[in-house]
Amino acid sequence: MYLPIPPQPDSFSAWRAAVQAVDDRPGHEAQNVIIDVADPLSRATLADPAVALVDDFLRQWDAKPIETVANTLFPAALHRRHGSPAFYARFRDHILPAAARGGDRWSGYYFERMINLPRPDGGVAFNQLADIVDRLKDPSVKALNKYELSVFDPLRDVDRSPYGGQCLSHASFKPERTAAGDRLHLTVMYRNHYYIEKLLGNLIGLGRLMAFVAQEAKLQVGTLTVLSSHAIIDQPRNDAKQTASRAAINAMLAACDALVEH
């Protein structure tokens, strides 16, 4: 059982189409939703009025703003400020200690799992992302299908709680050699996905992650494909423990549609 979303040109359109498709399902949830974004860097900032409208809605309900969600996947401002590879150390030494919670199990940053994967022998943590970039840049490496990035860690993430922990499980980068230029595609899998609170920020953050890897490897940004093995049209709950009604969510979606139509 799967729910394919028609390919979309940009991040916002992909979010809106996926939300509509899942919202139409019984219980406002679906399994194995497949989203494909032609240009994940397009309509992916708060300068877009529709993106800003969604961000305003999330803030009204005390949910994480879009930039905060995107930042968990790729700290774009930190990269702009310090460049690569210096921003890896800045993130590890300055961002992670401030975000630490629950010991070393889960900081809330997917980027941590990408660059700071513990080794079984207790040695220096493995930077998966830097290794992928290095291999993509190396002309002697001919492989086109060996750029895998693991986020789910069974030693840290398996417990008996139904809540919390990482939702992004795996990412697979795929370089494509074409006559029009070499491109970098990305496919990711989420074990669980909140489409109101997280999906748009996730698409934007993943697009920025792709842009970083592509720039480092001198490739063009290709398509982003997301598989949500479980997706739900969630209802944000604010600090006063009030839950956003379906009517409030529908009003926000209608306002987004009105902006697009004009």
TORPAKOL-642131 format. One record per residue: x, y, z of N, C-alpha, C in turn; residue in three letters; residue number from 1. Coordinates in nm, 2 decimals, always signed. Layout:
BEGIN
     n_c1     n_c2     n_c3    ca_c1    ca_c2    ca_c3     c_c1     c_c2     c_c3   rest    nr
        X        Y        Z        X        Y        Z        X        Y        Z    ala   NUM
...
This chain:
BEGIN
     n_c1     n_c2     n_c3    ca_c1    ca_c2    ca_c3     c_c1     c_c2     c_c3   rest    nr
    +0.09    -0.12    +0.00    +0.00    +0.00    +0.00    +0.09    +0.12    +0.00    met     1
    +0.06    +0.21    -0.10    +0.14    +0.34    -0.10    +0.06    +0.45    -0.16    tyr     2
    +0.10    +0.57    -0.14    +0.03    +0.69    -0.19    +0.13    +0.78    -0.26    leu     3
    +0.13    +0.77    -0.39    +0.22    +0.85    -0.47    +0.17    +0.99    -0.49    pro     4
    +0.25    +1.09    -0.46    +0.21    +1.23    -0.49    +0.26    +1.27    -0.63    ile     5
    +0.18    +1.33    -0.71    +0.23    +1.37    -0.85    +0.36    +1.46    -0.83    pro     6
    +0.46    +1.44    -0.91    +0.58    +1.52    -0.90    +0.55    +1.67    -0.90    pro     7
    +0.62    +1.74    -0.81    +0.60    +1.88    -0.79    +0.72    +1.96    -0.82    gln     8
    +0.70    +2.09    -0.87    +0.82    +2.16    -0.91    +0.90    +2.22    -0.80    pro     9
    +0.85    +2.24    -0.68    +0.92    +2.31    -0.57    +0.88    +2.26    -0.43    asp    10
    +0.94    +2.31    -0.33    +0.92    +2.25    -0.19    +0.78    +2.29    -0.14    ser    11
    +0.74    +2.41    -0.16    +0.60    +2.45    -0.11    +0.50    +2.37    -0.18    phe    12
    +0.50    +2.36    -0.31    +0.40    +2.28    -0.39    +0.40    +2.14    -0.35    ser    13
    +0.52    +2.08    -0.32    +0.52    +1.94    -0.28    +0.46    +1.93    -0.14    ala    14
    +0.48    +2.02    -0.05    +0.42    +2.01    +0.08    +0.27    +2.02    +0.07    trp    15
    +0.22    +2.12    -0.01    +0.07    +2.14    -0.02    +0.01    +2.02    -0.09    arg    16
    +0.07    +1.96    -0.19    +0.01    +1.84    -0.26    +0.00    +1.72    -0.16    ala    17
    +0.11    +1.70    -0.09    +0.12    +1.59    +0.00    +0.02    +1.61    +0.12    ala    18
    +0.01    +1.73    +0.17    -0.09    +1.75    +0.28    -0.23    +1.72    +0.23    val    19
    -0.26    +1.77    +0.11    -0.40    +1.75    +0.06    -0.43    +1.60    +0.04    gln    20
    -0.33    +1.52    -0.02    -0.35    +1.38    -0.04    -0.37    +1.30    +0.09    ala    21
    -0.29    +1.33    +0.19    -0.30    +1.26    +0.32    -0.42    +1.31    +0.39    val    22
    -0.46    +1.43    +0.38    -0.57    +1.48    +0.45    -0.70    +1.42    +0.40    asp    23
    -0.70    +1.38    +0.28    -0.82    +1.32    +0.22    -0.84    +1.17    +0.26    asp    24
    -0.74    +1.11    +0.32    -0.74    +0.97    +0.36    -0.82    +0.96    +0.49    arg    25
    -0.88    +0.84    +0.52    -0.94    +0.82    +0.64    -0.85    +0.84    +0.76    pro    26
    -0.90    +0.91    +0.86    -0.81    +0.94    +0.98    -0.71    +1.04    +0.95    gly    27
    -0.71    +1.10    +0.84    -0.61    +1.20    +0.80    -0.46    +1.15    +0.81    his    28
    -0.44    +1.02    +0.77    -0.31    +0.96    +0.78    -0.30    +0.86    +0.66    glu    29
    -0.17    +0.83    +0.63    -0.15    +0.73    +0.52    -0.01    +0.67    +0.54    ala    30
    +0.01    +0.56    +0.47    +0.13    +0.49    +0.48    +0.20    +0.49    +0.35    gln    31
    +0.34    +0.50    +0.35    +0.42    +0.49    +0.23    +0.38    +0.60    +0.13    asn    32
    +0.39    +0.72    +0.18    +0.36    +0.84    +0.09    +0.49    +0.87    +0.02    val    33
    +0.49    +0.89    -0.11    +0.60    +0.92    -0.19    +0.59    +1.06    -0.25    ile    34
    +0.69    +1.14    -0.22    +0.69    +1.28    -0.26    +0.81    +1.30    -0.35    ile    35
    +0.80    +1.37    -0.46    +0.91    +1.40    -0.55    +0.91    +1.55    -0.58    asp    36
    +1.03    +1.61    -0.56    +1.04    +1.75    -0.57    +1.15    +1.78    -0.68    val    37
    +1.11    +1.85    -0.79    +1.20    +1.87    -0.90    +1.31    +1.97    -0.86    ala    38
    +1.28    +2.08    -0.79    +1.37    +2.18    -0.74    +1.35    +2.21    -0.60    asp    39
    +1.41    +2.14    -0.50    +1.38    +2.16    -0.36    +1.44    +2.30    -0.31    pro    40
    +1.51    +2.37    -0.39    +1.56    +2.50    -0.35    +1.46    +2.61    -0.39    leu    41
    +1.36    +2.58    -0.47    +1.27    +2.68    -0.51    +1.15    +2.69    -0.41    ser    42
    +1.10    +2.81    -0.39    +0.99    +2.83    -0.29    +1.02    +2.77    -0.16    arg    43
    +1.14    +2.80    -0.11    +1.19    +2.73    +0.01    +1.25    +2.83    +0.11    ala    44
    +1.20    +2.96    +0.11    +1.24    +3.05    +0.21    +1.12    +3.13    +0.26    thr    45
    +1.14    +3.21    +0.37    +1.03    +3.29    +0.42    +1.00    +3.41    +0.33    leu    46
    +1.08    +3.43    +0.23    +1.05    +3.54    +0.14    +0.92    +3.50    +0.05    ala    47
    +0.89    +3.37    +0.04    +0.77    +3.33    -0.03    +0.65    +3.35    +0.06    asp    48
    +0.55    +3.43    +0.02    +0.44    +3.46    +0.11    +0.37    +3.33    +0.16    pro    49
    +0.36    +3.23    +0.09    +0.29    +3.11    +0.13    +0.37    +3.04    +0.24    ala    50
    +0.50    +3.03    +0.22    +0.59    +2.97    +0.32    +0.58    +3.05    +0.45    val    51
    +0.58    +3.18    +0.44    +0.57    +3.27    +0.56    +0.44    +3.25    +0.63    ala    52
    +0.33    +3.23    +0.55    +0.20    +3.21    +0.61    +0.20    +3.08    +0.70    leu    53
    +0.26    +2.97    +0.64    +0.26    +2.85    +0.72    +0.35    +2.87    +0.85    val    54
    +0.46    +2.94    +0.83    +0.54    +2.97    +0.95    +0.47    +3.05    +1.05    asp    55
    +0.39    +3.15    +1.01    +0.31    +3.22    +1.11    +0.21    +3.13    +1.18    asp    56
    +0.15    +3.04    +1.11    +0.05    +2.95    +1.17    +0.12    +2.86    +1.28    phe    57
    +0.24    +2.81    +1.24    +0.32    +2.73    +1.34    +0.35    +2.81    +1.46    leu    58
    +0.39    +2.93    +1.45    +0.43    +3.01    +1.56    +0.31    +3.04    +1.65    arg    59
    +0.20    +3.06    +1.59    +0.07    +3.09    +1.67    +0.04    +2.97    +1.76    gln    60
    +0.08    +2.85    +1.72    +0.05    +2.73    +1.79    +0.17    +2.68    +1.87    trp    61
    +0.27    +2.77    +1.89    +0.39    +2.73    +1.96    +0.47    +2.61    +1.91    asp    62
    +0.45    +2.59    +1.78    +0.53    +2.48    +1.71    +0.66    +2.54    +1.67    ala    63
    +0.75    +2.45    +1.63    +0.88    +2.50    +1.59    +0.87    +2.57    +1.46    lys    64
    +0.93    +2.69    +1.44    +0.92    +2.77    +1.31    +0.99    +2.68    +1.20    pro    65
    +0.96    +2.72    +1.08    +1.01    +2.65    +0.97    +1.17    +2.65    +0.97    ile    66
    +1.23    +2.76    +0.99    +1.37    +2.77    +0.99    +1.43    +2.68    +1.10    glu    67
    +1.37    +2.67    +1.21    +1.42    +2.58    +1.32    +1.42    +2.44    +1.28    thr    68
    +1.31    +2.40    +1.21    +1.30    +2.26    +1.16    +1.41    +2.23    +1.06    val    69
    +1.42    +2.33    +0.96    +1.52    +2.31    +0.85    +1.66    +2.30    +0.91    ala    70
    +1.68    +2.38    +1.02    +1.82    +2.39    +1.07    +1.86    +2.25    +1.14    asn    71
    +1.76    +2.17    +1.18    +1.80    +2.04    +1.24    +1.86    +1.95    +1.13    thr    72
    +1.83    +1.97    +1.01    +1.89    +1.89    +0.90    +2.02    +1.95    +0.84    leu    73
    +2.02    +2.08    +0.83    +2.15    +2.15    +0.78    +2.15    +2.29    +0.84    phe    74
    +2.26    +2.32    +0.92    +2.27    +2.45    +0.98    +2.33    +2.55    +0.88    pro    75
    +2.24    +2.60    +0.80    +2.28    +2.69    +0.68    +2.36    +2.81    +0.73    ala    76
    +2.31    +2.88    +0.83    +2.37    +3.00    +0.88    +2.51    +2.97    +0.93    ala    77
    +2.53    +2.86    +1.01    +2.66    +2.83    +1.06    +2.75    +2.80    +0.94    leu    78
    +2.71    +2.74    +0.84    +2.79    +2.71    +0.72    +2.83    +2.84    +0.65    his    79
    +2.74    +2.93    +0.64    +2.77    +3.06    +0.57    +2.87    +3.14    +0.66    arg    80
    +2.86    +3.13    +0.79    +2.95    +3.20    +0.87    +3.09    +3.15    +0.88    arg    81
    +3.10    +3.01    +0.88    +3.23    +2.95    +0.91    +3.29    +2.87    +0.79    his    82
    +3.20    +2.84    +0.69    +3.25    +2.76    +0.58    +3.28    +2.62    +0.61    gly    83
    +3.32    +2.54    +0.51    +3.35    +2.40    +0.52    +3.50    +2.38    +0.51    ser    84
    +3.56    +2.30    +0.59    +3.50    +2.21    +0.69    +3.49    +2.27    +0.83    pro    85
    +3.52    +2.39    +0.85    +3.53    +2.45    +0.99    +3.39    +2.44    +1.06    ala    86
    +3.28    +2.45    +0.98    +3.15    +2.45    +1.05    +3.12    +2.32    +1.12    phe    87
    +3.18    +2.21    +1.07    +3.16    +2.08    +1.14    +3.20    +2.09    +1.29    tyr    88
    +3.32    +2.14    +1.31    +3.37    +2.15    +1.45    +3.30    +2.25    +1.53    ala    89
    +3.26    +2.36    +1.46    +3.18    +2.46    +1.54    +3.04    +2.40    +1.58    arg    90
    +2.98    +2.32    +1.50    +2.86    +2.26    +1.53    +2.88    +2.16    +1.65    phe    91
    +2.98    +2.08    +1.64    +3.01    +1.98    +1.74    +3.04    +2.04    +1.88    arg    92
    +3.13    +2.15    +1.87    +3.18    +2.20    +2.00    +3.09    +2.31    +2.06    asp    93
    +3.01    +2.37    +1.98    +2.93    +2.49    +2.03    +2.78    +2.47    +2.03    his    94
    +2.73    +2.40    +1.92    +2.58    +2.38    +1.91    +2.54    +2.26    +1.99    ile    95
    +2.61    +2.15    +1.98    +2.56    +2.03    +2.04    +2.56    +2.04    +2.20    leu    96
    +2.66    +2.10    +2.26    +2.66    +2.11    +2.41    +2.54    +2.18    +2.46    pro    97
    +2.50    +2.29    +2.38    +2.38    +2.37    +2.42    +2.25    +2.29    +2.40    ala    98
    +2.25    +2.20    +2.30    +2.13    +2.13    +2.27    +2.12    +2.00    +2.34    ala    99
    +2.22    +1.96    +2.42    +2.22    +1.83    +2.48    +2.10    +1.81    +2.57    ala   100
    +2.04    +1.69    +2.56    +1.93    +1.65    +2.65    +1.92    +1.50    +2.65    arg   101
    +1.89    +1.45    +2.76    +1.87    +1.30    +2.77    +2.00    +1.23    +2.75    gly   102
    +2.12    +1.29    +2.79    +2.24    +1.22    +2.77    +2.28    +1.24    +2.62    gly   103
    +2.34    +1.13    +2.57    +2.39    +1.14    +2.43    +2.29    +1.07    +2.33    asp   104
    +2.17    +1.04    +2.38    +2.08    +0.96    +2.29    +2.03    +1.04    +2.17    arg   105
    +1.98    +1.16    +2.20    +1.92    +1.24    +2.09    +1.92    +1.39    +2.12    trp   106
    +1.99    +1.46    +2.04    +2.00    +1.61    +2.06    +1.89    +1.68    +1.99    ser   107
    +1.81    +1.62    +1.90    +1.71    +1.68    +1.82    +1.76    +1.73    +1.69    gly   108
    +1.90    +1.72    +1.66    +1.96    +1.75    +1.54    +1.99    +1.63    +1.45    tyr   109
    +1.93    +1.62    +1.34    +1.96    +1.51    +1.25    +2.11    +1.53    +1.20    tyr   110
    +2.15    +1.66    +1.19    +2.28    +1.69    +1.14    +2.39    +1.63    +1.23    phe   111
    +2.36    +1.62    +1.36    +2.45    +1.55    +1.46    +2.47    +1.41    +1.41    glu   112
    +2.37    +1.33    +1.38    +2.38    +1.19    +1.33    +2.46    +1.18    +1.21    arg   113
    +2.46    +1.29    +1.12    +2.53    +1.29    +1.00    +2.68    +1.30    +1.01    met   114
    +2.72    +1.38    +1.12    +2.86    +1.41    +1.13    +2.93    +1.36    +1.26    ile   115
    +2.85    +1.30    +1.34    +2.90    +1.26    +1.48    +2.86    +1.12    +1.52    asn   116
    +2.87    +1.03    +1.43    +2.82    +0.89    +1.46    +2.93    +0.82    +1.54    leu   117
    +2.88    +0.77    +1.66    +2.98    +0.70    +1.75    +3.03    +0.57    +1.69    pro   118
    +3.15    +0.54    +1.72    +3.21    +0.41    +1.67    +3.19    +0.31    +1.78    arg   119
    +3.17    +0.18    +1.74    +3.15    +0.07    +1.85    +3.27    +0.06    +1.94    pro   120
    +3.39    +0.09    +1.89    +3.51    +0.08    +1.97    +3.54    +0.20    +2.06    asp   121
    +3.45    +0.30    +2.05    +3.47    +0.42    +2.13    +3.57    +0.52    +2.07    gly   122
    +3.61    +0.50    +1.95    +3.71    +0.58    +1.88    +3.64    +0.71    +1.84    gly   123
    +3.72    +0.79    +1.76    +3.67    +0.92    +1.72    +3.54    +0.90    +1.63    val   124
    +3.44    +0.98    +1.66    +3.31    +0.97    +1.59    +3.33    +0.99    +1.44    ala   125
    +3.25    +0.91    +1.37    +3.26    +0.91    +1.22    +3.17    +1.02    +1.16    phe   126
    +3.23    +1.10    +1.07    +3.16    +1.21    +1.00    +3.11    +1.15    +0.87    asn   127
    +2.99    +1.10    +0.87    +2.94    +1.04    +0.75    +2.93    +1.13    +0.63    gln   128
    +2.89    +1.26    +0.66    +2.86    +1.36    +0.55    +3.00    +1.40    +0.49    leu   129
    +3.10    +1.42    +0.57    +3.23    +1.46    +0.51    +3.28    +1.35    +0.43    ala   130
    +3.26    +1.22    +0.47    +3.31    +1.11    +0.39    +3.24    +1.10    +0.26    asp   131
    +3.11    +1.12    +0.26    +3.03    +1.12    +0.13    +3.09    +1.23    +0.04    ile   132
    +3.11    +1.35    +0.09    +3.16    +1.46    +0.01    +3.29    +1.42    -0.05    val   133
    +3.38    +1.37    +0.04    +3.52    +1.34    -0.01    +3.51    +1.23    -0.12    asp   134
    +3.43    +1.13    -0.11    +3.42    +1.03    -0.21    +3.36    +1.09    -0.34    arg   135
    +3.26    +1.17    -0.33    +3.20    +1.23    -0.45    +3.30    +1.32    -0.52    leu   136
    +3.39    +1.39    -0.45    +3.49    +1.47    -0.51    +3.61    +1.40    -0.57    lys   137
    +3.63    +1.27    -0.53    +3.74    +1.20    -0.57    +3.72    +1.14    -0.71    asp   138
    +3.79    +1.18    -0.81    +3.77    +1.13    -0.95    +3.80    +0.98    -0.96    pro   139
    +3.88    +0.92    -0.87    +3.91    +0.78    -0.88    +3.79    +0.69    -0.83    ser   140
    +3.69    +0.75    -0.76    +3.58    +0.68    -0.71    +3.47    +0.68    -0.82    val   141
    +3.44    +0.56    -0.88    +3.35    +0.55    -0.99    +3.21    +0.52    -0.95    lys   142
    +3.19    +0.48    -0.83    +3.06    +0.43    -0.78    +2.96    +0.54    -0.79    ala   143
    +2.83    +0.50    -0.83    +2.72    +0.60    -0.84    +2.61    +0.57    -0.73    leu   144
    +2.63    +0.46    -0.66    +2.52    +0.42    -0.57    +2.57    +0.37    -0.44    asn   145
    +2.68    +0.44    -0.38    +2.73    +0.39    -0.25    +2.74    +0.51    -0.16    lys   146
    +2.65    +0.60    -0.16    +2.66    +0.72    -0.08    +2.54    +0.73    +0.02    tyr   147
    +2.55    +0.64    +0.12    +2.44    +0.62    +0.21    +2.47    +0.68    +0.34    glu   148
    +2.36    +0.74    +0.40    +2.38    +0.81    +0.53    +2.28    +0.76    +0.63    leu   149
    +2.32    +0.70    +0.74    +2.23    +0.64    +0.84    +2.20    +0.74    +0.95    ser   150
    +2.08    +0.76    +0.98    +2.03    +0.84    +1.09    +1.98    +0.76    +1.21    val   151
    +1.90    +0.66    +1.18    +1.85    +0.57    +1.28    +1.96    +0.49    +1.34    phe   152
    +1.97    +0.48    +1.47    +2.08    +0.40    +1.54    +2.00    +0.31    +1.63    asp   153
    +2.00    +0.18    +1.61    +1.93    +0.09    +1.69    +1.98    +0.08    +1.84    pro   154
    +2.11    +0.11    +1.86    +2.16    +0.11    +1.99    +2.11    +0.23    +2.08    leu   155
    +2.07    +0.34    +2.01    +2.03    +0.45    +2.08    +1.88    +0.48    +2.07    arg   156
    +1.82    +0.43    +1.96    +1.68    +0.48    +1.93    +1.57    +0.38    +1.96    asp   157
    +1.61    +0.25    +1.99    +1.51    +0.15    +2.02    +1.48    +0.15    +2.17    val   158
    +1.35    +0.19    +2.20    +1.30    +0.18    +2.34    +1.15    +0.15    +2.34    asp   159
    +1.09    +0.16    +2.45    +0.95    +0.12    +2.46    +0.86    +0.24    +2.46    arg   160
    +0.91    +0.36    +2.43    +0.83    +0.48    +2.43    +0.77    +0.50    +2.29    ser   161
    +0.64    +0.53    +2.28    +0.58    +0.56    +2.15    +0.61    +0.69    +2.09    pro   162
    +0.68    +0.78    +2.17    +0.70    +0.92    +2.13    +0.85    +0.95    +2.13    tyr   163
    +0.88    +1.06    +2.06    +1.02    +1.11    +2.06    +1.12    +1.04    +1.98    gly   164
    +1.24    +1.09    +1.98    +1.35    +1.03    +1.90    +1.34    +1.08    +1.75    gly   165
    +1.43    +1.02    +1.68    +1.44    +1.06    +1.54    +1.33    +1.01    +1.45    gln   166
    +1.29    +1.08    +1.35    +1.19    +1.04    +1.26    +1.25    +1.01    +1.12    cys   167
    +1.35    +1.08    +1.08    +1.43    +1.05    +0.96    +1.51    +0.93    +0.99    leu   168
    +1.51    +0.83    +0.91    +1.58    +0.71    +0.93    +1.70    +0.69    +0.84    ser   169
    +1.69    +0.73    +0.71    +1.80    +0.70    +0.62    +1.80    +0.80    +0.50    his   170
    +1.92    +0.83    +0.45    +1.93    +0.91    +0.33    +2.02    +0.85    +0.23    ala   171
    +1.99    +0.86    +0.10    +2.07    +0.80    +0.00    +2.10    +0.91    -0.11    ser   172
    +2.23    +0.95    -0.13    +2.26    +1.04    -0.23    +2.30    +0.96    -0.36    phe   173
    +2.25    +1.02    -0.47    +2.28    +0.95    -0.60    +2.33    +1.05    -0.70    lys   174
    +2.46    +1.05    -0.74    +2.50    +1.13    -0.85    +2.46    +1.07    -0.98    pro   175
    +2.42    +1.16    -1.07    +2.38    +1.12    -1.21    +2.46    +1.19    -1.31    glu   176
    +2.53    +1.11    -1.40    +2.61    +1.17    -1.50    +2.52    +1.19    -1.63    arg   177
    +2.50    +1.31    -1.68    +2.42    +1.33    -1.80    +2.49    +1.43    -1.89    thr   178
    +2.45    +1.43    -2.01    +2.51    +1.52    -2.11    +2.48    +1.66    -2.08    ala   179
    +2.37    +1.69    -2.00    +2.34    +1.82    -1.96    +2.41    +1.87    -1.84    ala   180
    +2.49    +1.78    -1.78    +2.56    +1.81    -1.66    +2.54    +1.71    -1.55    gly   181
    +2.63    +1.70    -1.46    +2.62    +1.60    -1.35    +2.53    +1.66    -1.24    asp   182
    +2.44    +1.57    -1.19    +2.34    +1.62    -1.09    +2.35    +1.52    -0.97    arg   183
    +2.30    +1.58    -0.86    +2.30    +1.50    -0.73    +2.15    +1.49    -0.69    leu   184
    +2.10    +1.37    -0.68    +1.97    +1.34    -0.63    +1.98    +1.29    -0.48    his   185
    +1.87    +1.31    -0.41    +1.86    +1.26    -0.27    +1.73    +1.19    -0.25    leu   186
    +1.73    +1.07    -0.19    +1.62    +1.00    -0.15    +1.63    +0.98    +0.00    thr   187
    +1.52    +1.01    +0.08    +1.52    +0.99    +0.22    +1.40    +0.91    +0.26    val   188
    +1.41    +0.85    +0.38    +1.30    +0.77    +0.44    +1.27    +0.82    +0.58    met   189
    +1.15    +0.85    +0.61    +1.10    +0.88    +0.74    +1.01    +0.77    +0.79    tyr   190
    +1.04    +0.73    +0.92    +0.96    +0.63    +0.98    +0.82    +0.68    +1.02    arg   191
    +0.82    +0.81    +1.05    +0.70    +0.88    +1.09    +0.71    +1.03    +1.05    asn   192
    +0.60    +1.09    +1.01    +0.61    +1.22    +0.96    +0.49    +1.30    +0.99    his   193
    +0.51    +1.41    +1.06    +0.40    +1.51    +1.09    +0.40    +1.61    +0.97    tyr   194
    +0.29    +1.61    +0.90    +0.29    +1.70    +0.78    +0.26    +1.84    +0.80    tyr   195
    +0.20    +1.88    +0.91    +0.17    +2.02    +0.94    +0.29    +2.08    +1.01    ile   196
    +0.34    +2.02    +1.12    +0.45    +2.08    +1.20    +0.58    +2.06    +1.13    glu   197
    +0.61    +1.96    +1.05    +0.75    +1.93    +1.01    +0.77    +1.92    +0.87    lys   198
    +0.68    +1.88    +0.78    +0.71    +1.84    +0.65    +0.77    +1.96    +0.57    leu   199
    +0.72    +2.08    +0.57    +0.77    +2.18    +0.49    +0.91    +2.22    +0.53    leu   200
    +0.93    +2.23    +0.67    +1.07    +2.26    +0.71    +1.17    +2.15    +0.68    gly   201
    +1.12    +2.02    +0.68    +1.20    +1.91    +0.64    +1.24    +1.92    +0.49    asn   202
    +1.15    +1.95    +0.40    +1.18    +1.96    +0.26    +1.28    +2.07    +0.24    leu   203
    +1.26    +2.19    +0.31    +1.36    +2.30    +0.29    +1.49    +2.26    +0.34    ile   204
    +1.50    +2.20    +0.46    +1.63    +2.16    +0.52    +1.70    +2.06    +0.43    gly   205
    +1.63    +1.96    +0.38    +1.69    +1.86    +0.29    +1.74    +1.92    +0.16    leu   206
    +1.67    +2.02    +0.11    +1.72    +2.09    -0.01    +1.85    +2.16    +0.02    gly   207
    +1.86    +2.22    +0.14    +1.99    +2.29    +0.18    +2.10    +2.19    +0.20    arg   208
    +2.07    +2.08    +0.25    +2.17    +1.97    +0.27    +2.22    +1.93    +0.13    leu   209
    +2.12    +1.91    +0.03    +2.16    +1.87    -0.10    +2.25    +1.98    -0.16    met   210
    +2.21    +2.10    -0.14    +2.29    +2.21    -0.20    +2.43    +2.21    -0.15    ala   211
    +2.45    +2.19    -0.02    +2.58    +2.18    +0.03    +2.67    +2.07    -0.03    phe   212
    +2.61    +1.95    -0.03    +2.69    +1.84    -0.08    +2.72    +1.86    -0.23    val   213
    +2.62    +1.91    -0.31    +2.64    +1.93    -0.45    +2.74    +2.04    -0.47    ala   214
    +2.74    +2.15    -0.40    +2.84    +2.25    -0.42    +2.98    +2.20    -0.39    gln   215
    +2.99    +2.12    -0.28    +3.12    +2.07    -0.24    +3.18    +1.98    -0.35    glu   216
    +3.09    +1.90    -0.41    +3.13    +1.80    -0.51    +3.12    +1.85    -0.65    ala   217
    +3.09    +1.98    -0.66    +3.08    +2.04    -0.80    +2.98    +1.97    -0.88    lys   218
    +2.86    +1.95    -0.83    +2.75    +1.89    -0.90    +2.63    +1.99    -0.89    leu   219
    +2.53    +1.97    -0.98    +2.41    +2.04    -0.98    +2.31    +1.98    -0.88    gln   220
    +2.22    +2.05    -0.82    +2.12    +2.00    -0.74    +2.01    +1.93    -0.82    val   221
    +1.99    +1.81    -0.79    +1.89    +1.73    -0.87    +1.75    +1.73    -0.79    gly   222
    +1.69    +1.61    -0.80    +1.56    +1.60    -0.74    +1.57    +1.54    -0.60    thr   223
    +1.46    +1.57    -0.52    +1.45    +1.52    -0.38    +1.33    +1.43    -0.38    leu   224
    +1.35    +1.31    -0.33    +1.24    +1.21    -0.31    +1.23    +1.18    -0.17    thr   225
    +1.11    +1.19    -0.11    +1.08    +1.16    +0.03    +0.98    +1.04    +0.04    val   226
    +1.02    +0.94    +0.11    +0.92    +0.83    +0.15    +0.88    +0.85    +0.29    leu   227
    +0.76    +0.88    +0.32    +0.71    +0.88    +0.46    +0.64    +0.75    +0.48    ser   228
    +0.70    +0.66    +0.56    +0.64    +0.53    +0.58    +0.51    +0.54    +0.66    ser   229
    +0.50    +0.64    +0.74    +0.37    +0.68    +0.80    +0.36    +0.83    +0.80    his   230
    +0.25    +0.89    +0.75    +0.23    +1.03    +0.75    +0.10    +1.06    +0.81    ala   231
    +0.09    +1.18    +0.88    -0.03    +1.22    +0.94    -0.05    +1.37    +0.94    ile   232
    -0.17    +1.42    +0.92    -0.20    +1.56    +0.93    -0.22    +1.59    +1.07    ile   233
    -0.11    +1.62    +1.14    -0.11    +1.64    +1.28    -0.18    +1.77    +1.32    asp   234
    -0.22    +1.79    +1.44    -0.28    +1.91    +1.50    -0.19    +1.96    +1.61    gln   235
    -0.11    +2.07    +1.57    -0.02    +2.13    +1.67    -0.09    +2.16    +1.80    pro   236
    -0.02    +2.15    +1.91    -0.07    +2.18    +2.05    +0.01    +2.28    +2.11    arg   237
    -0.05    +2.39    +2.15    +0.03    +2.51    +2.21    +0.06    +2.49    +2.35    asn   238
    +0.14    +2.58    +2.41    +0.18    +2.57    +2.55    +0.07    +2.57    +2.65    asp   239
    -0.05    +2.62    +2.61    -0.16    +2.62    +2.69    -0.24    +2.49    +2.68    ala   240
    -0.18    +2.40    +2.61    -0.24    +2.26    +2.59    -0.37    +2.27    +2.51    lys   241
    -0.38    +2.37    +2.42    -0.49    +2.38    +2.33    -0.45    +2.32    +2.19    gln   242
    -0.53    +2.25    +2.13    -0.50    +2.18    +2.00    -0.56    +2.25    +1.89    thr   243
    -0.48    +2.27    +1.78    -0.53    +2.33    +1.66    -0.64    +2.25    +1.60    ala   244
    -0.76    +2.31    +1.58    -0.87    +2.23    +1.52    -0.85    +2.21    +1.37    ser   245
    -0.92    +2.11    +1.32    -0.92    +2.08    +1.18    -0.97    +2.21    +1.10    arg   246
    -1.06    +2.28    +1.16    -1.11    +2.41    +1.09    -1.00    +2.51    +1.08    ala   247
    -0.91    +2.52    +1.19    -0.80    +2.61    +1.18    -0.70    +2.57    +1.08    ala   248
    -0.67    +2.45    +1.07    -0.58    +2.40    +0.97    -0.63    +2.42    +0.83    ile   249
    -0.76    +2.39    +0.81    -0.82    +2.41    +0.68    -0.82    +2.56    +0.64    asn   250
    -0.84    +2.65    +0.74    -0.84    +2.79    +0.71    -0.70    +2.83    +0.66    ala   251
    -0.59    +2.78    +0.73    -0.46    +2.81    +0.69    -0.43    +2.76    +0.55    met   252
    -0.47    +2.64    +0.52    -0.45    +2.58    +0.39    -0.52    +2.66    +0.28    leu   253
    -0.64    +2.70    +0.31    -0.72    +2.78    +0.22    -0.65    +2.92    +0.19    ala   254
    -0.59    +2.98    +0.30    -0.52    +3.10    +0.28    -0.40    +3.08    +0.19    ala   255
    -0.33    +2.97    +0.21    -0.22    +2.94    +0.12    -0.26    +2.93    -0.02    cys   256
    -0.37    +2.86    -0.04    -0.42    +2.84    -0.18    -0.46    +2.97    -0.24    asp   257
    -0.52    +3.06    -0.16    -0.56    +3.19    -0.22    -0.43    +3.27    -0.26    ala   258
    -0.32    +3.26    -0.18    -0.20    +3.33    -0.22    -0.15    +3.28    -0.35    leu   259
    -0.15    +3.15    -0.37    -0.10    +3.08    -0.49    -0.18    +3.12    -0.61    val   260
    -0.31    +3.13    -0.59    -0.40    +3.16    -0.70    -0.38    +3.31    -0.75    glu   261
    -0.34    +3.39    -0.66    -0.31    +3.53    -0.70    -0.17    +3.56    -0.74    his   262
